[in-house]
Amino acid sequence: MVFAGLSLVLLIALIIVASTSNNSESSSKPPVCSNANSKYGKINLDESDNPSVFHHLTEKEIEALTAYLYRQTDLNLILPSRSDLDDSVVYISDIHLPNKQNVLNYLDNNGPKPAREALVILFRGDKNPPYIEEMLVGPLPNPTYHKPVPYRNKIPYIYRPPLSGIESEKAHEYMKSTIDPVLGNMFVELFGGKLTHCGDKCLKFGYYVPMSSAHSGEKSKRRIWMSLVQELEISSHHIVDFSVLLDLNVTEITIKKVWFSGNMFNTLNEALTYFKANKATIAKVPFPNYSKDLFSTLNQRGEAPIDPPLRNPRQVSPDGKRYNVRGRHVEYMSWSFDFRMSLLSGPQIYDVRFRNERIAYEISLQDIGVFYSGYKPHDEVAHFLDSMLLLGNQTKMLFPGIDCPSDATFISSNFIAGGDSIHRQRSSFCLFELNTGMPLRRHHSYWFTDGRFYEGMENVVLILRTIPVVGVYDYMIDFIFYHNGVLEVKITATGYVRTSFYTPGDKKFSYKLQENLAAPLHHHIFNFKADVDIKGTSNRFSTLNFELDNSPNKYSTNSSARLIQHKFSSTLKSTERDAAYRYNFKEPKYLIFYNEQQKNRFGNFKSYRILNRGVSVQMLPEGSGNEPIASWARYQVAVTKYKDSERTSSSIYSTLDIADPVVNFQKFIDDDESIIDQDLVAWISMGNHHIPHTEDLPITPTPAMDASFFLSPYNYFDEDQGITSMNAVRVEPMDRTKKDTTLHIQRYGVKQEVRCVPEDNKYDEVIQNEPSLIIDV
């Protein structure tokens, strides 16, 4: 009993100690990191009362714009939710930026602030013939006028982005009501489901491929291939061998061709007759049962590398955010810039300055293209320019902790897109610092005779990111700001590969990735605009050419011996044709922009260099098929004189307007204007060729799927500007004359201890309370 009593006393004592220890741990838990200096971490995203020149439409402006438009009797507008193809409707509204010279006069010369105007695109189905009308409405927020967009004529109605607005709903209803009564039983027998009354085994037309006149030969027709898929996660990987070619007229929709089981038919009944005669030899594709092990799903499966799982490393900002955001204006270290999301073409940054000197007026995505190949009709003609889907409208959300660090700043965008009300993307951008885990610079000099020191600086960058999801592909677009005045623009592809039903005819276009599944080879192409302003707008473009220097070898006893080494020369490009650069592996070059009046103290032009690290050749012959819709892809860099009439290299109509391009980029070059001492624009094309393989299932990972270009100072400064940062370390002997000495470790006053933790990521709770942030509800 005595021992029992002692045991009880000890147990109580242990509980008290444990409780005290837990309370102590709780009370000593490090605080959440916050801003240690009131100069930084100022985040004010609201600019609704006085939006900057570059700011997207505010809610107040959208409301006033909408009210104005529907008051105009000459526009004859019908609400999109009540409209048909023969009505006049608003397709989109977005901010229209003023002419560059007016903006620069305001920013640099204290001139008047340019009026804010909205770009409004109308589908004038009420006209005969119908057309697309682009107009400017202003001044915002109290509009009093509307007028045509300069340099833009009425656009043919057949160039409307494919399946936009009510057309998509009408096409799908037509196919359900027309195809299922004829082929529904055949679908059930072959594919385990049908289009209507299908329960949990439904088929749908999931893929669509616009067919331009380059392939159809008919300039006045609007046609599109639609492919049948089994509807489950993810339907694109459950495609079957059935497609239809639709003729989309304003008044009616008809089926022009049917592709089924490797054959082309003129009607549904022809396809049905073929099925009845050959059903014994036509391969059946059972409707899959959903499970987490289904190859197309993104569920964890297989043997985990760590079990039980451990948390990933997390980034911590011990002194809080080191950047400021006011509206859509960012200040970070020596950088400042404005940014916006173009509804039509995606992310854009403006007035980019380093040490308060403008490096670029505009750097912006222009378009994303994918050119597929294949055996079947919906693969052979599958050449997309993704702006047809409104790239800015595809940035639905960014997931904290995965798409961006948890402590990033998440930023929204506003516009009107195919609806009656404001469309607000809650997190179309994120902004964050990132420790890349690499040094920006370092050198270790170990030996006594060589100085004995170590000096290094972490490479920490600021990243502005957005991720549009275009069909099955997700494109991560980064604007990356380095401490030394270098700016990188990077695009990385992930997402699901576009697939096709595998047949023997696909062998030269695709590997077989699963039973019945092919993924045809394709070419990703990207185009960016870089309106560089180096020491002003009067710029020149030159190439530094790597060449061979062949001279007598004065060191050799052989009098005929030669010494061959590299040298470089400079070539000034005088016209736009001269400046249309196609990468030649045998003739490497540096691409240099500079102001001829601005030299450094050594007599070198203060320049910036464009380095394209994503060079990719467009192999299609010029003028063949759909190649002209992306004529910018012919050049890795093309340099043209700035014109307000040449704002963009592409348009939302480019996938279909090959017969009469709304924007014809090749003409930017063909007029061959002088580019000496002019305001210059660089059009930068990147890409990668992709032959999908089994490791692209269930989804293509990001490694090796990126392309980027750099703007780097080149003789612009007297030395590397990263040297000004105090976020570095230098280790050297206290006495350089002695080997046996203590060390001096220089941290420049930057604290090393971390006594705070990142804020917990509570996004799971946020989306549980508001599911529409992440899924369609």
N, C-alpha and C positions, 0 to 999 in steps of 0.2 A: 504493500500500500504506500509505503514511503516513496519507493521508486516511481510508482504510478503518479504520486502527487508531484514529484520533481519533474516528471515528464510533462505533466500538464502545465506547470509553471514555465518550463522551457518553451513549450509550444506557444503559450500566450506571448512570451517575450519575443519569439521569432516573428509572430504575426505583427507585433507592434513595430519591430525593427523594419520589417518589410513594408509596412504601411508608411512609416516615416520616410523610408528610402524612396517609395513611389511618389509621395507628396513632394519630396525634395527634387526628384527628377522632373515632376510636372512644373514646379515653380521655377526651375532653372532651364526650362526649354528655351532654346534660342528664339529671339523674336523673328518675325518675318522681315526680310530685307526691304528697306525703304530708302528713299532718296536722302543721301547724307548732305547734299548741297542744294539749296533752294534755287540755284540757277538752272538746274537740269531736272528732267522728268516732268516737265510741264506739258500736260496732254489736254488740249481743248479742241475737240473735234467739231464743235458747233460753230459754223460760220454762216448761219442762215440769215442774219441781219445785214451782213456786209460781205458777201462771198467774193473771193478773189477772182481774178480774170480766168483762172484755170479750173475753178471749182465746178463740180457737177451741178445739175439743176437742184435747187433746194425744194423742199416740200411746198413752201409758199409760192415759189415760181411755177411749179407744176400745176398747182391749183389755179393760179391766175391764167396760165397758158391754156389749160383745158377749158376754162370758162370762156376765154376769148375765142378759141377755135369753134366751139359749138354755137357761138353767136353769129358767126359769119355765114350768111345765107348762100354766098357764092360757092362755099365749100360743100354744102349739101351733106353734112356729116351724119352718119348713123353710128350709134354706139357699137363697138365691135361685138359685144355679147348678143346683139340683136341683128347683126348684119349678114349679108350674103355676098357672093362673089361679084354681083352686079351693083353693089352699093359703094358709096364713098366712105372710107374709114381711115382713121389714124392708125398707121402701122407702128411707128416708133416716134419718140421725141427724146432728144438729147441736147446737151449744150453745144453750140457752134462757136468755136473760138474765133476771136477777131483776127484780122490780118496781122502778120508778124510785126510789120513796121509800126503799126498803131500800138501794139503791146510794148515794143521796145521804147517807143517814145514816152509811154506812161511809166515804165519801170526805170528807165535810165535818165530821162530828161524832165521828170516831174510834169509830163504832159497830162492831158485829160484822160480819165479812166475810160477805156472803150466800153460802149454799151454792150450789155449781155444780151445774146440772142439765142433762140432755140432752133435747132434743126428739126423739122417735122417732115416725115415721109408719109404721104397719103397714097392709098390704093384707090384710084378713081375708076372703079368698076361701073360707075353711073354714066360715064362718058362713052361716046360712040365714035371711034373705037376707044376702048378703055386704055388707060396708061397709068404710069407711076409718076407722081408729082413730088418734087422736093422743094421745100420752101423754108425761108427764115422768118421767124416771128420775134418781134421785139418792140421796144426795149423791155427787158425784164427788170423788175417783177410786175410791171403794169403795161402789158403790150398794147400797142395802138396800130401796128401795121403787120402785114405779111407780104412777102415778095419772093420771087424765084431765087434759088441758090445760084450764085454766079458761076458761069462756065458749065452749067448743067442744063441740058434740054429735057423735054419730056421723054420718059423712059418706057419702052415697050412693056405692056402688061405681062407678057409671057416671061419676062425676066424677074418676076417676083421670086424671092427666095423659096425654094421648093417646100411644098406642104406647109406654108405659112398661114396662120390664122384659121379661118373656117374651112379652108381647102383640105386640111388634114382630116378634120372630122368627117367631111363629106366623102373623101376618098375611102376611109376605113368603113364607113357605113355602106358605101356602094359595094365594096368587096364582100362584106358579110352578106348582104342581101342578094348579091349576084352569084357569088362563087359557091357558097355553102349549099344552096338548093341543088346545084348540079354536081358538085364534087364532095359534099360533106361525107357521104358514106365511104367514098374512096379514101378520104383523109383518115377516117376512123380505122379503116382496115390497114392502111399503110403506116400511119403516124400516131395512132392511138388517141386522136382527138380531132376536134373540128373548130370552126370559127365561132359558132353560136351554140347556146344551150349545151355547154361543154363541161360544167362543173369545175373540177380542179384539173382537168386535162384539156386546156384550151390551146388552140393555135392562134397565131396572129401574124400579120405582116410587119416584121420588125425592122428589116433593113430596107432603106430606099436609096436608089442611085439615080440622080438626075441624068438625063441623056441630052447632051447639047447637040446643036445642029451639025457639029463637026462629025458626029457619028450617024445621026439620023438622016442628014442631008436635007432636012426640012426646016427652014428658018422660021416659019410661022407656027410651029408646033411646040407644045409644052408636054414633054413625055418623061416618064419616070419608071424605073424598074423597082418592083416591090417583091421581097423574098419572104417566104414562109418560114416561121420558126415555132418551136414548142415553147410555150410560155412558162418559164420557171427561171431560177437563178443559175446562170444568167442566160437569157434566151438566145443571145448572139452565138453561144457555143452549142446550140441545139437547133441548127439550121437544117432544113430538109431540101431535097432537090426539086423545088417547085417555086417558080417566080412568074410574075405577070408584068407586062409592059402596059402602063396606063397612058391614055391620051387625056390630058386634063384641059378641058375647054371651060370657058366661063359658064356655059349653059348646061354642059353635060360631061360625064366621064365615061369613057369606053375602054374596053380591053383590046389592044392591038395585037399582042403576041402572048403566048404561054410557053414557058420553058418547064419541061417535066421529064424527069428520068433520062436526062441527057439528050432530049430532043426538043425541037422548036415546033410549036403548033400555032395555028391561026385563031382557034377558038377553044373554049372550055370543052365543048362536046367532042372535038377532035382528041383532046387529051384524055377524056373519059373513054372514048372508043379504044384508044391505044392501051389504056389500063386494062380494060376488059379482055383484050386479046393477049396481053402479056403479063397478067397478074402473077403468074407462077414464077416468072423470072425477075420481077421487080423487087428490089430489096426492101424489106420492111424495117422501119425505125421505131421500135416501141417507145411509148412515152415514158420517160424516166420517172422513177419514184424519188421524191426529194429526200436527201439525207445529207448530213454534213460531210460524208465521204464522196459525194457526187463530184466528179472532177472539175466541174465548172463553178463550184461554190468556193467562197472565201471563208472557210472554216478551218480552224487549227486541226491538223491531223498528222499522223505519222509520229515517229519517235522524237520527243522533244530533246533538244540539246542540253537543257537544264531542267531537272524535275526533282523537287518542286521549283517553280519559276522564281527568279529574283528580279528585283526592280532594276530598270535601266539607269545608267548614270544620268544626272540632271544638271542642267546649267544653273548657276547661281550668279546673281549680280549683287555683290556685297554692298555697293553704294547706291543701288536702285538704277533706274533708267538713266542713261547718259545722253539722251536726245530729247528734243522738244518738238511737239507737234501743235501747230495752230491751224485749225481748219484742215487743209490739205497741204500745208507748208511744213517742211521738216528742216531742222537744224541739228547737225551732228558733227562734233569735232570741227574740222575745217570745211565741212560740206554744208550746202543748203540746196533745196530743190522743192518743187511743187509736183504733185501727182494727181492723176485722175483715172477713172475707168471709162474709156470710150465704149458706149453700148455697141457700136458697130465693129470695132477692131481690137478692143481689149486695153491692156495697161499702157499708160503713157506717163513720162516724167518731163517736166519743163523747167526752164531757167536754172539749169544745173550749174552750180558754182563751187569752186574750190578756192579757199582763201579769198573769197568775195570776188573772184574773177570768173566770168561766165565761160564755161567750157563747151556747153551745148545748150541751144535753145529748146530742142525737143529730141527725145529718144523714145521711140514708140514701136510697139508691135504693129505690123501692117496686115499680115495674113499668115495663116497656117494652111499648108496644102498637103494632101496625101494622094499620090498617084499609084493605084493598084494595077496589077496584071492578073490574068487568069484565063481559064478555059471557058467559063460560062459567061453569058452576056452581062450579068450584073457585076462581074469582076472585070471584064475587058474594058468597060467604059466607066469604071469607078474612079473618077478623077475629081477630087473634092477641093474646094477652097472654103475653109471652115467659117470665114466671115459671113457666109450665107446664113449661118445659124445665130448670128449676133454674138460674137465672142464675149463681149462684156456681160451678156445675159446668162452666160454659162458658168459664172463664178458663184455657185450657190452657197458654199460654206467652207470654212477652214477649221479643222479639228485641233484644238489646243493640245500640245504634247506630242502630236504626230505630224500634222501638216506644218506646224510652226511651234516654237517653244511655248510652254505654258504661260510664260511671263511676257509674251509678245503683246503689242497693241493691235487690236483688231478694229478694222475700219470699214464702214459701209459705203454704198453707192446708191444713187437714186436716178431713175429714169422711167419713161413710159414705154412698154414693149408689148404690143399686141393685146392690150387690155383697156379697161375703162378707168383704171385708177393707178396710183403711184406704185411703182415696182421698186422695192427696197431690198438690196442685197445686204444682209446684216453683217457679213464678214467677207467682203470681196477682196480685201487686202489684209496682210499682217506685216508689222514692222518690228524688227528685233535686232539686237546685237548677237553675234555668234563668234565664240572662240573656236577657230577652225582646227585647233590642235596642232597647228604648224607654226613655225616662226615666220614672221614677216622678213626678218633678217637674222643672221647669227654668224659668228666666227669664233673659233677657238684657236688661240695661239699658245701652245703649251710650252715651247722651248725657251730657255733663258735667252738665247741669241735672237729670238724672234718676237720679243716684247712681252711674252707671258701675260695674256689676258683672255677673258671670255666676255663677249658682249652679244646680247640677243634681245629680241622683242617679239612678244606673242603677236600672231596675226589675228586680230579681232576686227570684224567687219560689221557694217550695218547692212541689213538685207530688207528690201521691200519685195514682198512675194504675193503672187496671186496664182490660183490654180483653176483655169477654166476646164470644164469637163465637156468634151465635144464628142457626142455619140459614145463610143466605147473607150475613147482615149482621154486620159487626164494629162494636161500639160502644166508642169510647174515652171513658172516664169519668175526669175529673180533679177533684180537690179542690186548689184553688190558694190558697196562703197568702201574702198581701202584707205588706210591712213596716209598713204603716200601720194594721193591724187589719182590713183588708178580706179577706173570704173569698169566693172564687168557686167555684161548682160548675158544671162544664161537661161536656156530652156531645156527641160528634161521631160521625157515622155514616160508614162507608165499607163496602167489601165489594161483593158482586155484587147487582144488582137481581133481584127475583123476577120471573120471566118467564112468558109464556104463548105458545101457538102462535097466530101472527097470522092472523086471518081478517077479512073485511070488517066483521063485527059488532063488531070491536074498535076501530073508528075513533074513537069518542067516548070511549074509555078509554085509548088508547095510540097513540103513534107506531109506525110500522114501523121497527125498529132494524136488522134484518138480514133476509135472506130467511127468511120463516116465523116471525120472532121479534117478539113484542110484550113490553112491560113495563108493566103497568097502573099507572095513577096510584094513589097511596096516601098515607096520612096517618100519619106517625110521631108518637107521643105518649109522653111520659115523665112519671113522677110521682115526686117526692121528698118526704120528710118532713124538716121542720126544727123540731125541738123546741127553741125558743129560750128561754133563761133569762137575761133582762137584769137584772142586779143582784138575782138571786134568782128564785124561781118565781112570785111574785105580780106578774103582768104585765097590761098593757092593750094593746089594739090600736086605733090611730087611723089615719085617713087625713088627709093634708094635701091639700086640694082646690084645684086651680088654677081661678080664676074670673075674671070680668071686672069691673072697677071702672069704673063709668060716672058721671062727676061733671062739674059745670060747668067749662068751660075758662076759667079766670080770666085767661089770657093773651090771649084773643081779643077783638077789638073787636065781634065778633058775640055779642050777649047770649044767643043760643040755642045757641051752640057747645058741644059736649061733648068731654071728654078721656077716652078709653077706654084702659085699660091693664090689666095682669094684677094680681091679688092672690091671696092664699090664705087659706083658713080650715081649721079643724081639726074633724073629726067623730069622736067616740068611738064605737066599735062595741060595742054592749052584749050582743048575742046571736050565736049561731052563724049564724043565717040572715042577720043584718046583715053578718056578716064573710065571707060567700061572695062573693068578688070576681070579677066578670067585666069584663075590660078594655073600656073604652069610649073610643075615640079622641077623642071630643068632650069627655070629662070626665077629663083626666089627673089622677093622684093619686100621692102618695108613701104607701107602706105602712110604718107606724112601730110598733115594739114598745118598751115602756118600763115601768119600775117607777114608779108614781105618787109614791112617797116619795123618789125619788132625782132631784135636780136639780143642774145645774151652778151655778157662782157667778153666772151671769147669770139664773138662774131658769128655764132651759130643762130639760125632761125629758132625762135621759141615756138616749139611745135607740139602737136599731139599726134600719136600714132594709132591707127586702127589695125588691130590684129584679129583676124578671123580664125578662130580655132575650131570652127565647125564647117569647113569647106566641104562641099558635096557637089558632084557634077550631075547636071540634068542630062541624061543620056538620050532622051528622045530628040529626034531631028527637029530643028526649028521649023515651025509651021505645020507639023504633023499632028493630026488628031486634036486633042485638047491642050497640047503644049503651049499655044499662045496665051491661054488664060493666066499663065504664070510666067510671062516673059521675063520678069525680074530674076527668075531662077537661072537664067542663062549666064548670069554674072555673079561672082562671089562678092564683089563690091562694084557699084556703079556710082559715079559722082556727077551730079547735075547742078545747074544754077537754080537757086531757090526761086519758085514762082508760086503765087497764091493759087494759080490754076492747077498746080501739081502738088496738092497737099498730101495725097495718098497714092501708093503704088497699086492698090487693089480696091475692090468695092464689094458690097454684099451681093452684087449681081454677077460677079465675074465667073462663077461656075457655069452660068447659062448664056452669057452675052457674047460668046465668041464671034458671032456673025457681025456684031456692031458694038464693040466694047465701050462701056460707059467710061472706064478708065483704061487707057492703052499705054502701059508703062513704056513699051518700046519707043513710042513717040517722044517720050521725055529725052531720049538719047538721040533719036534720028534727026531732030532739028539742029543738033550739033552746035549749040551756042558756045561762046567763049566762057571759060571758067577761070580766067586769070583775074585776080583781085575782085572776086565776086562773092556773094553770099552762097555758100556751098552746102549741099545736102548729100550725104552718103547713104546709099540704099544697100543694106548688107543682107546677103542671102546665106543661109546655113541649111544643113540637113543631115540625114543619115539614111542609108539603105538598110532595109530590115527584111531578112528571111527568117520568119518565125520558126521556132524549134520547140521541143517538148518542154523545155524549162520556161517558156513563155506561158505555160499553163500553171495554175488557172489564170495568172495575170503576169504581164511583163514587168519585171523589177526595174528600178531606176539605174543601177550601175551600167555604164557603157551606153546609156541612152540619152546623153546630154550633148549639147552643142553650145558654144559661147563665143562672144567676141569681146575685145578689150579696147578701151580708150586709155592710153597711157601717155604721161608727159614724156616728151622727147626733146632734151635740151631746153625745156621750158623753165626749169629751175637750175640753180647753180649746183645743187646736190639733192639727193633723195630726201623728200619731205617727211618721211617717217622718222628722220633723225630728231625732229622737234618734239616727239612724244616723250613724256616722262614715264610711260608704262613700259619700261625696259629695265634691264639689269646689266651692270658692268662689274666684273670681278678682276682685280689686279693686285699686285704686291704693294704693300705699304712702302717698301724701299726697293726700287727697281734695280739698285746696284748690288743687292745681296740675294743670294739664293735662299738662305735661311731667313725668312721674313714672314710676318703675319699678312693676312689678306685684308684688302679694303673692298667691301661689297656695297655697291652704290645702287640704291633703289629709288632715288630721286624723290623721296618723301611719300611714296605709294605704300600704304599699309599692306601687310601680307596676311595678317590673321583674318579669319572669317568668323564672325560671331552672330550670323543670322542665317535663316533658311529660306528657300523659295516658298512662295505662297502655294498652298495645296491646290491642285487642279480639281475644280468642282464642276467641270463641264458635264459630267454624267448627270448630275442633279439638274443642271440647266435644261438639257434636252429632254429629260424625263418630264419636266414641267411644261416644256414647249417643244413637242416632237416635230412640229413643222419646220424647225430650224434645220433638220437633217433628213427628214423623209417627207414624201408627199402624203398628206393626211386630209 
